[in-house]
């Protein structure tokens, strides 16, 4: 850094200490500028909040969002690809219905209905994919571009304005000790920063028609999604009603049990047909206060389970990278170590690997 640059840093640091510690009053900006700054700050906060809340609306499952943030790039999350990057719950439900319906067969009315509903659910998943992509490309992405450019420009100008304000105030207070030309240049740069910051904030606030247009796109995509969903569900409801009507019109078949075959018992056997007298006796257990088993083996197992660090899966986790541990909702995983604030290592069914903490509930924590 040059000598002039070091001097400026010293001036600003000295003025800042004077204001923070000594209570010195710096140059005040006018009310119009403060009002402009307040509006620009409110708009900036609204844009950031809208991006986050819209992502939550499109994918309400927090575990899936956490998985996306860990395993996918930012561009993929924000819709810069042709797929949303995760399976829609409608599609997962549809796959399950279709699978069991086909196993039951067409002759089973319930099985046939499951296939029809399953296929419709998969169609709902497809139009939900389209909604996610459209909203991300036409609403979230423009807001992100606005935040990356306009909001950052304003923050840059405001930061530079504060720096030049401190420099000017320091030199103004020491006028006579510092050449007048330096004071004049500091004042000019201060006013230049005020104009640049005011201009960038004004430009941002005047672009509100663009944000209204983006909101309109969001509503249009939602309307199209709900219209298509309603069409699919109305058609499905009509077909299910036809199945119900047809099933009610058919005569019910009475269940007739088959005749029992005769059985030759052979010679009389005087044994009681039970267990032999030398059969191994079952382990002895006693009953606790509420009827709980309190045998020695049960007590040892209970103590062992209580002390062993473990967690229970809240959601399914499919490993996508080498070394990760896959599991299903409800699985109990033995904890071996914590990798960092987001990942742990554990063992399940003889397999050891890493998994995200956000997918599980810690029931017995690791020792400190």
C-alpha positions as CSV (number, residue, x, y, z in Angstrom):
1,X,0.0,0.0,0.0
2,X,1.3,3.5,-0.9
3,X,2.1,6.2,1.6
4,X,-1.1,8.1,0.6
5,X,-3.1,5.0,1.1
6,X,-1.7,4.4,4.6
7,X,-2.4,8.0,5.5
8,X,-6.1,7.6,4.4
9,X,-6.4,4.4,6.5
10,X,-5.0,6.2,9.5
11,X,-7.4,9.2,9.0
12,X,-10.4,6.9,8.8
13,X,-9.3,4.8,11.8
14,X,-8.6,7.9,13.9
15,X,-12.0,9.4,13.0
16,X,-13.9,6.1,13.7
17,X,-12.2,5.8,17.2
18,X,-13.0,9.5,17.9
19,X,-16.7,8.9,17.1
20,X,-17.0,5.5,18.9
21,X,-15.0,6.3,22.0
22,X,-14.9,10.0,22.2
23,X,-18.5,10.7,21.1
24,X,-17.5,13.0,18.2
25,X,-20.3,13.7,15.8
26,X,-19.7,13.0,12.1
27,X,-21.2,14.6,9.1
28,X,-25.0,13.9,8.8
29,X,-26.7,12.8,5.6
30,X,-29.9,14.5,4.8
31,X,-33.4,13.0,5.4
32,X,-34.0,12.2,1.7
33,X,-30.9,10.1,1.6
34,X,-31.8,8.3,4.8
35,X,-35.3,7.6,3.5
36,X,-33.9,6.2,0.3
37,X,-31.4,4.0,2.2
38,X,-34.2,2.7,4.4
39,X,-36.4,1.7,1.4
40,X,-33.5,0.1,-0.4
41,X,-32.6,-1.9,2.7
42,X,-36.1,-3.1,3.1
43,X,-36.3,-4.2,-0.6
44,X,-33.0,-6.0,-0.2
45,X,-34.2,-8.0,2.8
46,X,-37.5,-8.8,1.0
47,X,-35.7,-10.2,-2.0
48,X,-33.4,-12.5,0.1
49,X,-36.4,-13.7,2.2
50,X,-38.5,-14.4,-0.8
51,X,-35.9,-16.6,-2.4
52,X,-35.6,-18.7,0.8
53,X,-39.3,-19.0,1.4
54,X,-40.1,-19.9,-2.2
55,X,-37.5,-22.7,-2.1
56,X,-39.2,-23.9,1.1
57,X,-42.6,-23.8,-0.6
58,X,-41.4,-25.8,-3.5
59,X,-39.7,-28.4,-1.4
60,X,-41.1,-28.4,2.2
61,X,-39.1,-31.4,3.4
62,X,-36.2,-29.9,5.3
63,X,-34.1,-33.1,5.0
64,X,-34.3,-33.0,1.2
65,X,-33.2,-29.3,1.2
66,X,-30.3,-30.2,3.5
67,X,-29.3,-33.0,1.2
68,X,-29.5,-30.8,-1.8
69,X,-27.3,-28.2,-0.2
70,X,-24.7,-30.8,0.7
71,X,-24.6,-32.8,-2.5
72,X,-25.6,-30.5,-5.3
73,X,-24.2,-27.3,-6.7
74,X,-25.9,-23.9,-6.2
75,X,-26.9,-23.7,-9.9
76,X,-28.7,-27.1,-9.7
77,X,-30.7,-26.0,-6.7
78,X,-31.7,-22.7,-8.4
79,X,-33.1,-24.4,-11.4
80,X,-30.3,-23.9,-14.0
81,X,-30.8,-27.5,-15.1
82,X,-33.7,-29.4,-16.7
83,X,-34.7,-31.3,-13.5
84,X,-35.4,-30.2,-9.9
85,X,-32.8,-32.6,-8.6
86,X,-35.1,-34.6,-6.2
87,X,-38.0,-37.0,-6.4
88,X,-41.4,-35.5,-5.8
89,X,-43.4,-37.1,-3.0
90,X,-46.4,-37.6,-5.4
91,X,-44.2,-39.6,-7.6
92,X,-42.9,-41.8,-4.8
93,X,-46.4,-42.5,-3.6
94,X,-47.5,-43.2,-7.2
95,X,-44.6,-45.7,-7.7
96,X,-45.7,-47.6,-4.5
97,X,-49.3,-47.7,-5.5
98,X,-48.5,-48.9,-9.0
99,X,-46.1,-51.6,-7.7
100,X,-48.6,-53.2,-5.4
101,X,-51.5,-52.8,-7.8
102,X,-49.7,-54.7,-10.5
103,X,-48.7,-57.4,-8.0
104,X,-52.4,-57.8,-7.1
105,X,-53.4,-58.2,-10.7
106,X,-56.1,-56.8,-13.0
107,X,-58.7,-59.2,-11.6
108,X,-58.5,-57.6,-8.2
109,X,-60.6,-54.4,-8.1
110,X,-58.5,-52.8,-5.5
111,X,-55.3,-53.7,-7.4
112,X,-56.7,-52.1,-10.6
113,X,-57.7,-49.0,-8.7
114,X,-54.2,-48.7,-7.1
115,X,-52.7,-48.8,-10.6
116,X,-55.0,-46.0,-11.8
117,X,-54.3,-43.8,-8.8
118,X,-50.6,-44.5,-8.9
119,X,-50.3,-43.5,-12.6
120,X,-52.3,-40.3,-11.9
121,X,-49.9,-39.5,-8.9
122,X,-46.9,-39.9,-11.2
123,X,-48.5,-37.5,-13.6
124,X,-48.9,-35.0,-10.7
125,X,-45.2,-35.5,-10.0
126,X,-44.4,-34.6,-13.6
127,X,-46.3,-31.3,-13.5
128,X,-44.9,-30.5,-10.1
129,X,-41.4,-30.9,-11.6
130,X,-42.4,-28.4,-14.3
131,X,-43.7,-26.0,-11.7
132,X,-40.4,-26.2,-9.7
133,X,-38.3,-25.6,-12.8
134,X,-40.5,-22.7,-14.1
135,X,-40.6,-21.0,-10.7
136,X,-36.9,-21.3,-10.2
137,X,-36.1,-20.0,-13.7
138,X,-38.6,-17.2,-13.9
139,X,-38.9,-16.1,-10.2
140,X,-36.0,-17.3,-8.0
141,X,-33.2,-16.8,-10.6
142,X,-34.2,-13.2,-11.5
143,X,-34.3,-12.4,-7.8
144,X,-30.9,-14.0,-7.3
145,X,-29.4,-12.0,-10.2
146,X,-30.9,-8.8,-8.7
147,X,-29.3,-9.6,-5.4
148,X,-25.9,-10.5,-7.0
149,X,-25.8,-7.2,-8.9
150,X,-28.0,-4.4,-7.8
151,X,-27.9,-5.1,-4.0
152,X,-24.2,-5.8,-4.0
153,X,-23.6,-2.5,-6.0
154,X,-25.5,-0.6,-3.4
155,X,-23.6,-2.2,-0.5
156,X,-20.3,-1.3,-2.2
157,X,-21.3,2.3,-2.7
158,X,-22.6,2.7,0.9
159,X,-19.4,1.1,2.3
160,X,-17.3,3.5,0.1
161,X,-19.5,6.4,1.2
162,X,-18.8,5.7,4.9
163,X,-15.1,5.4,4.2
164,X,-15.0,8.8,2.5
165,X,-17.2,10.4,5.1
166,X,-14.7,9.3,7.8
167,X,-11.8,10.6,5.8
168,X,-13.5,14.0,5.2
169,X,-14.5,14.4,8.8
170,X,-11.0,13.8,10.1
171,X,-9.5,16.3,7.7
172,X,-12.2,18.9,8.3
173,X,-11.6,18.8,12.1
174,X,-7.9,19.3,11.5
175,X,-8.2,22.1,8.9
176,X,-5.1,24.3,9.2
177,X,-2.9,21.4,10.1
178,X,-3.9,19.6,6.8
179,X,-3.7,21.5,3.5
180,X,-7.0,23.0,2.3
181,X,-6.6,21.2,-1.0
182,X,-6.7,17.8,0.7
183,X,-9.9,18.9,2.6
184,X,-11.5,20.1,-0.6
185,X,-10.7,16.8,-2.4
186,X,-12.0,14.8,0.5
187,X,-15.3,16.8,0.4
188,X,-15.6,16.3,-3.4
189,X,-15.1,12.5,-3.1
190,X,-17.6,12.4,-0.2
191,X,-20.3,14.1,-2.4
192,X,-19.4,11.9,-5.3
193,X,-20.1,8.8,-3.2
194,X,-23.4,10.3,-2.0
195,X,-24.5,10.7,-5.6
196,X,-23.3,7.2,-6.6
197,X,-25.1,5.5,-3.6
198,X,-28.2,7.6,-4.1
199,X,-28.3,6.8,-7.9
200,X,-27.9,3.0,-7.3
201,X,-30.6,2.9,-4.7
202,X,-33.0,5.0,-6.8
203,X,-32.3,2.7,-9.8
204,X,-33.1,-0.3,-7.7
205,X,-36.4,1.1,-6.3
206,X,-37.5,2.2,-9.8
207,X,-37.1,-1.4,-11.1
208,X,-40.2,-2.5,-9.1
209,X,-42.1,-3.2,-12.3
210,X,-39.7,-6.0,-13.0
211,X,-40.4,-7.6,-9.6
212,X,-44.1,-7.3,-10.1
213,X,-43.7,-9.0,-13.5
214,X,-41.8,-11.8,-11.7
215,X,-44.5,-12.1,-9.1
216,X,-47.1,-12.4,-12.0
217,X,-45.0,-15.2,-13.5
218,X,-45.0,-17.0,-10.2
219,X,-48.8,-16.8,-9.9
220,X,-49.3,-17.9,-13.5
221,X,-47.2,-21.0,-13.0
222,X,-49.1,-21.8,-9.8
223,X,-52.4,-21.4,-11.6
224,X,-51.3,-23.6,-14.5
225,X,-50.1,-26.3,-12.0
226,X,-53.4,-26.3,-10.1
227,X,-55.5,-26.4,-13.2
228,X,-53.6,-29.4,-14.6
229,X,-53.7,-31.1,-11.2
230,X,-57.5,-30.5,-10.9
231,X,-58.0,-32.0,-14.4
232,X,-56.0,-35.1,-13.5
233,X,-57.8,-35.6,-10.2
234,X,-61.3,-35.0,-11.6
235,X,-60.7,-37.6,-14.3
236,X,-59.3,-40.0,-11.7
237,X,-62.3,-39.4,-9.3
238,X,-64.7,-40.2,-12.1
239,X,-63.0,-43.5,-13.0
240,X,-62.9,-44.5,-9.3
241,X,-66.7,-43.8,-9.0
242,X,-67.3,-46.1,-12.0
243,X,-65.3,-48.8,-10.3
244,X,-67.4,-48.4,-7.2
245,X,-70.7,-48.5,-9.1
246,X,-69.6,-51.6,-11.1
247,X,-68.5,-53.4,-7.9
248,X,-71.7,-52.6,-6.1
249,X,-73.8,-53.9,-9.1
250,X,-72.1,-57.3,-9.1
251,X,-73.7,-60.1,-7.0
252,X,-71.6,-61.0,-4.0
253,X,-70.2,-64.5,-4.0
254,X,-70.7,-66.5,-0.9
255,X,-67.7,-68.2,0.6
256,X,-68.1,-72.0,0.7
257,X,-65.5,-73.8,2.8
258,X,-64.0,-76.9,1.2
259,X,-64.8,-80.3,2.7
260,X,-62.2,-81.6,5.1
261,X,-60.3,-84.7,4.1
262,X,-60.5,-87.8,6.3
263,X,-57.4,-88.6,8.3
264,X,-56.1,-92.0,9.4
265,X,-54.8,-91.8,12.9
266,X,-53.3,-95.3,12.9
267,X,-52.7,-97.1,16.2
268,X,-53.6,-95.4,19.4
269,X,-50.7,-93.5,20.8
270,X,-50.9,-93.0,24.6
271,X,-48.5,-90.1,24.6
272,X,-49.9,-86.7,25.2
273,X,-48.4,-85.4,22.0
274,X,-46.7,-82.6,23.9
275,X,-43.1,-81.7,24.5
276,X,-40.8,-84.3,26.0
277,X,-40.0,-84.1,29.6
278,X,-36.3,-83.4,28.9
279,X,-37.0,-80.4,26.7
280,X,-34.9,-77.4,27.5
281,X,-36.8,-75.0,29.8
282,X,-37.2,-71.5,28.6
283,X,-35.2,-68.8,30.4
284,X,-36.7,-67.6,33.6
285,X,-38.1,-64.1,33.7
286,X,-39.8,-62.3,36.5
287,X,-42.4,-59.6,36.1
288,X,-41.7,-56.1,37.2
289,X,-44.1,-53.5,38.7
290,X,-45.9,-52.9,35.4
291,X,-45.6,-56.4,34.1
292,X,-42.2,-55.7,32.5
293,X,-39.7,-58.5,32.0
294,X,-36.8,-58.2,34.5
295,X,-34.8,-61.4,33.8
296,X,-31.0,-61.1,34.1
297,X,-30.4,-61.4,30.3
298,X,-33.1,-58.8,29.6
299,X,-31.6,-56.5,32.1
300,X,-28.1,-56.8,30.7
301,X,-29.4,-56.2,27.1
302,X,-31.4,-53.2,28.2
303,X,-28.4,-51.7,30.0
304,X,-26.2,-52.3,27.0
305,X,-28.7,-50.6,24.6
306,X,-29.2,-47.6,26.9
307,X,-25.4,-47.0,27.1
308,X,-24.5,-47.5,23.5
309,X,-24.5,-44.2,21.5
310,X,-27.2,-44.4,18.8
311,X,-29.7,-42.4,16.8
312,X,-33.0,-43.1,14.9
313,X,-33.5,-42.2,11.2
314,X,-36.1,-39.5,10.6
315,X,-36.1,-40.0,6.8
316,X,-34.7,-42.4,4.2
317,X,-31.2,-41.6,3.1
318,X,-29.8,-43.0,-0.2
319,X,-26.0,-42.8,-0.4
320,X,-24.7,-41.0,-3.5
321,X,-21.0,-40.9,-2.7
322,X,-18.5,-43.6,-1.6
323,X,-18.3,-44.0,2.1
324,X,-21.9,-42.9,2.9
325,X,-24.2,-45.1,5.0
326,X,-27.7,-45.7,3.6
327,X,-30.8,-46.3,5.8
328,X,-34.5,-46.2,6.0
329,X,-36.9,-44.2,8.2
330,X,-37.0,-45.7,11.6
331,X,-33.7,-47.5,11.5
332,X,-31.6,-47.4,14.6
333,X,-27.9,-46.6,13.8
334,X,-25.0,-47.2,16.2
335,X,-22.9,-44.0,16.5
336,X,-19.1,-44.3,16.2
337,X,-17.9,-40.7,15.8
338,X,-19.0,-37.2,14.7
339,X,-17.1,-35.9,11.6
340,X,-18.2,-32.3,11.8
341,X,-21.3,-30.2,12.6
342,X,-23.2,-31.7,9.6
343,X,-22.0,-35.3,9.4
344,X,-21.6,-38.3,11.7
345,X,-20.2,-41.9,11.3
346,X,-22.3,-44.9,12.3
347,X,-22.9,-48.6,11.8
348,X,-26.1,-50.3,10.6
349,X,-26.5,-54.0,9.7
350,X,-22.7,-54.5,9.7
351,X,-22.1,-51.6,7.3
352,X,-20.2,-48.5,8.5
353,X,-20.3,-45.1,6.8
354,X,-21.1,-41.4,7.0
355,X,-24.5,-39.7,7.0
356,X,-26.0,-36.2,7.6
357,X,-27.0,-35.3,11.1
358,X,-30.2,-33.6,9.8
359,X,-31.6,-37.0,8.8
360,X,-31.6,-38.5,12.3
361,X,-32.6,-37.9,15.9
362,X,-29.9,-38.6,18.4
363,X,-31.3,-40.8,21.1
364,X,-28.1,-41.7,23.0
365,X,-25.3,-39.1,22.3
366,X,-21.6,-39.9,21.9
367,X,-19.6,-39.4,25.1
368,X,-17.9,-36.0,25.4
